[in-house]
Amino acid sequence: MHERHETPHGRLHLSCVTAFGNECLAPAVPKFARRFPQLDVSIELGIGWSISLESVSMSPSG
């Protein structure tokens, strides 16, 4: 069986309430960024929630 490896790239924007961002996202982002270096991650802290994937695509990795 042929295994296909894919790497996401593009921009991932997360918007969430401040408490969740500080307690849950902030500690996880450095590890996530090291795992997916071609993905530009931005977080906006505020009072609402949203996730948008802008030009994120999966392509075969080396």
C-alpha positions as CSV (number, residue, x, y, z in Angstrom):
1,M,0.0,0.0,0.0
2,H,1.3,3.4,-1.0
3,E,1.3,5.9,1.9
4,R,0.9,9.6,0.9
5,H,2.4,12.3,3.1
6,E,0.9,15.8,2.8
7,T,2.0,19.1,4.3
8,P,-0.4,22.0,4.8
9,H,0.7,25.4,3.7
10,G,-1.0,28.8,3.5
11,R,-2.6,30.9,6.3
12,L,-4.7,29.7,9.3
13,H,-6.4,32.5,11.2
14,L,-8.0,31.7,14.6
15,S,-10.2,34.1,16.5
16,C,-11.3,33.2,20.0
17,V,-12.2,34.5,23.4
18,T,-9.1,35.8,25.3
19,A,-9.3,33.2,28.2
20,F,-9.4,30.2,25.7
21,G,-6.6,31.7,23.7
22,N,-4.4,32.3,26.6
23,E,-5.1,29.0,28.4
24,C,-5.4,26.6,25.4
25,L,-4.1,27.9,22.2
26,A,-1.0,29.9,23.3
27,P,0.7,26.9,24.9
28,A,0.0,24.7,21.8
29,V,1.0,27.1,19.0
30,P,4.8,26.8,19.2
31,K,4.7,23.0,18.8
32,F,2.1,23.3,16.0
33,A,4.2,25.9,14.2
34,R,7.3,23.7,14.4
35,R,5.3,20.7,13.0
36,F,3.9,22.8,10.1
37,P,6.5,25.5,9.3
38,Q,4.9,26.4,5.9
39,L,1.6,27.3,7.6
40,D,1.3,30.9,8.7
41,V,-0.8,30.9,12.0
42,S,-2.4,34.0,13.4
43,I,-4.5,34.3,16.5
44,E,-6.9,37.1,17.3
45,L,-8.1,37.3,20.9
46,G,-11.4,39.0,21.7
47,I,-15.0,38.2,22.5
48,G,-16.0,35.9,19.6
49,W,-15.0,32.7,17.9
50,S,-14.1,32.0,14.3
51,I,-11.6,30.0,12.2
52,S,-10.7,30.8,8.7
53,L,-8.5,28.9,6.3
54,E,-7.1,31.2,3.7
55,S,-5.3,29.5,0.8
56,V,-4.5,26.4,2.9
57,S,-3.8,23.5,0.7
58,M,-2.3,20.1,1.2
59,S,0.6,19.1,-1.1
60,P,2.9,16.1,-1.2
61,S,5.9,16.6,1.0
62,G,9.4,15.9,-0.1
